[in-house]
């Protein structure tokens, strides 16, 4: 954590000084704004937390509810999301209060007495070791709390305006604030009052019944699975032995997906309610919780559950639906005008809760757009950057729906109808990396380069998230996860993996550092504003192949020891060394000739280049970044 660069700080360094729009921020919704976020769901709050790092961008957020969410529908937190929490500074806190998934138990009909269920498998939750972070269960409301805290602690001091709902919008591209938004006060002294505010961009995070989506003419298309599930969070006593373990329970009487919740006592059950007739007209949704409990007990035979309290319950029908674009620009108009309205999460993709993906994918939607809006509105990037949001995230949502359709269908299929008795368990193990959030792979675009130089760092696939590995910090010998040092501050990461020469020697690494710091074609020089520091737009580090004891930090080039703050203090904590026996060059298959790995603000690998490909690196950033 970097602080003291502006002088000694004795208060909590996680609370940044207000700057720009964060100074004397009006409590009421302003008449004009740069970004209006509609809804405080997962996509909305992470976008707000990211945009809070752009104090010159006036961001407002409205929420129809009169106050914070108390009971969240989602609860599964995949490892990729915990990586994201680390970037926003609260992974350790939320991990402490969450339930940790270690394994998943599979229960099926007893071959001797099919009316009873027996445990048939218990594979590890992360059988492939895809992340150093755990798979967690925690109430969605707490996730929102943490992101809202991050938004409020950022220099822009973003907080929601509760009790205000979105009504409609109109776009006039000729205006400075092109989007006219009608809002209505839904609570408080002004309840019922309507007013019009204007924004440069609107981000609709307002759920499956999204009014923002409807206002831009987008529709959710697809089909339901004609299958219903009752879900309930309960406090109960039971003799079922795996009640504190995630379970897929398949019996002759139906299926249950069991999810232990945080706190040691609460657990969730998704209870199979069976096929839904086409003429049901959603009558199944009126199923009382008592019937859900009765069915759960029938499925659990010979075990039983004695429910003492129901914290939350609902009935839903599985549906897989998707919009064709996640913004207001049609395919034929792409490139002719700037998208002004965006949608995310359930507003543009819906699926079942079985794979634990809804909240997780929505957060990545919000982060993807958040830094892009911040970069454009702060003058750091061309408006064409905004076209990449729909381009990237719509494909990811389609892949998710395809996966979820297969998984939810398998969950509802009796064991005797599967290809073999362990088919569901095998599918779970085989596909573990997808639900964990690590199969996202952005294709070549304005901000994702090609793979011509991938062999220089095979362990950092271009388009996929930067998979952290451990290195040793030279200045203090601290062993750290390199990826964990990157915060969600909107900066680009330039990871330089040195050639085999020692620090300070005449080498490709030293030549790169000299180019980066001083050459007019270097992005640092070409894009630098008068008030920028060395590390304002880019966070550059270096990892040497030698042990830390063999790296003379006084000979490391200045490009890797930036001067920060008004006192121009030398920051040494971005100089690393390989760990003997755990060499990052071996772990991530990095060329011993060195490599440059470029990572986007949302921590996806944008490019892999050799050390001497400085022209390519300069051209890459020149394609979309601006000095402003």
PyMOL commands that set and color helices and strands:
alter all, ss='L'
color gray80, all
select helices_A, chain A and resi 20-22+42-51+79-88+91-97+140-153+211-215+283-286+289-300+331-333+345-347+358-377+383-411+415-417+423-430+432-435+454-456+482-485+508-518+523-526+548-550+553-555+558-560+584-587+614-622
alter helices_A, ss='H'
color red, helices_A
select strands_A, chain A and resi 32-38+59-63+76-77+99-101+103-109+117-124+135-137+160-162+164-171+179-185+194-204+221-238+246-251+254-260+266-275+305-322+341-343+349-350+470-473+479-481+492-497+538-544+563-564+569-570+575-577+595-599+605-609
alter strands_A, ss='S'
color yellow, strands_A
deselect
rebuild
show_as cartoon
